[in-house]
Amino acid sequence: MNNIVGRLLNVLSEEEAFWVFVLIMEKYLPIDYMLDGLTGAMTDQKVFEHIVNYKFPQILEKFKQLKLS
Protein backbone atom coordinates (compact mmCIF):
# COMPACT_ATOMS: atom_id res chain seq x y z
CA MET A 1 0.00 0.00 0.00
CA ASN A 2 2.93 2.33 0.56
CA ASN A 3 3.64 1.99 -3.17
CA ILE A 4 0.16 3.30 -3.95
CA VAL A 5 0.51 6.22 -1.53
CA GLY A 6 3.97 7.04 -2.87
CA ARG A 7 2.67 7.22 -6.41
CA LEU A 8 -0.27 9.36 -5.33
CA LEU A 9 2.09 11.75 -3.54
CA ASN A 10 4.05 12.17 -6.78
CA VAL A 11 1.07 13.80 -8.44
CA LEU A 12 -1.17 15.08 -5.64
CA SER A 13 -0.86 17.17 -2.51
CA GLU A 14 -0.60 15.30 0.79
CA GLU A 15 -4.26 15.86 1.65
CA GLU A 16 -5.50 14.94 -1.83
CA ALA A 17 -3.37 11.78 -1.79
CA PHE A 18 -4.83 10.84 1.60
CA TRP A 19 -8.43 11.18 0.43
CA VAL A 20 -7.81 9.36 -2.86
CA PHE A 21 -6.18 6.54 -0.87
CA VAL A 22 -9.20 6.42 1.46
CA LEU A 23 -11.47 6.19 -1.59
CA ILE A 24 -9.39 3.33 -3.03
CA MET A 25 -9.43 1.44 0.27
CA GLU A 26 -13.17 1.85 0.78
CA LYS A 27 -14.27 1.22 -2.81
CA TYR A 28 -11.98 -1.57 -4.00
CA LEU A 29 -11.11 -3.58 -0.91
CA PRO A 30 -13.52 -5.65 1.19
CA ILE A 31 -14.66 -3.94 4.38
CA ASP A 32 -12.79 -6.42 6.58
CA TYR A 33 -9.57 -6.47 4.53
CA MET A 34 -7.52 -4.72 7.21
CA LEU A 35 -9.38 -6.03 10.27
CA ASP A 36 -8.96 -9.09 12.49
CA GLY A 37 -5.24 -9.64 12.12
CA LEU A 38 -5.05 -8.50 8.49
CA THR A 39 -6.80 -11.65 7.27
CA GLY A 40 -7.48 -10.19 3.82
CA ALA A 41 -3.89 -9.05 3.33
CA MET A 42 -2.56 -12.40 4.57
CA THR A 43 -4.84 -14.22 2.13
CA ASP A 44 -3.53 -12.08 -0.73
CA GLN A 45 0.03 -12.85 0.34
CA LYS A 46 -0.64 -16.62 0.29
CA VAL A 47 -2.30 -16.43 -3.14
CA PHE A 48 0.69 -14.47 -4.45
CA GLU A 49 3.04 -17.07 -2.96
CA HIS A 50 1.18 -19.86 -4.76
CA ILE A 51 1.29 -17.97 -8.06
CA VAL A 52 5.04 -17.35 -7.71
CA ASN A 53 5.55 -21.01 -6.79
CA TYR A 54 3.61 -22.10 -9.87
CA LYS A 55 5.28 -19.71 -12.34
CA PHE A 56 8.74 -19.26 -10.79
CA PRO A 57 9.47 -22.00 -8.25
CA GLN A 58 13.17 -21.12 -8.18
CA ILE A 59 12.35 -17.66 -6.83
CA LEU A 60 10.25 -19.08 -4.01
CA GLU A 61 13.02 -21.55 -3.19
CA LYS A 62 15.52 -18.69 -2.97
CA PHE A 63 13.14 -16.79 -0.66
CA LYS A 64 12.97 -19.84 1.58
CA GLN A 65 16.77 -20.15 1.62
CA LEU A 66 17.00 -16.50 2.67
CA LYS A 67 14.19 -17.06 5.24
CA LEU A 68 12.00 -14.47 3.52
CA SER A 69 9.04 -16.78 3.14
Long-range contacts (C-beta under 8 A, 24 or more apart in sequence): none
